[in-house]
Amino acid sequence: MMTNTKLALAAVLTLFATPVLAANTPVNAAGGKGLVVVGLNALNQSQIDLLRNANIEILNDNTVQVPINVAATICELKVNAIASSNDKGNKSCDATAAGVQALSAQ
């Protein structure tokens, strides 16, 4: 009887600990986790500065990793278009000048 109680307790603890562990998992845009890699090659320096002013970290290869709704704004795409590209293993888009202006206006 004591063994069944211990097993039940272990199962309950595992059930409640799993979301906590998932919350501490590092975010990797290539791996999913809700972030999208956005290329900034089409932007000029002042447009990149607008992103920095919005507290978006510019990575060393001239990209950013942002939530899908921000990526949709910056790339002037619908969220569904980016999400469906993820099914093909390509969760990325390229920023446009108008998209960055729209983000900075929000």
Secondary structure as UniProt FT lines:
FT   HELIX           2..23
FT   HELIX           29..31
FT   TURN            33..34
FT   STRAND          35..39
FT   TURN            41..42
FT   HELIX           45..53
FT   TURN            54..55
FT   TURN            60..61
FT   STRAND          63..67
FT   HELIX           68..75
FT   HELIX           79..86
FT   TURN            87..89
FT   STRAND          92..94
FT   HELIX           97..105
//
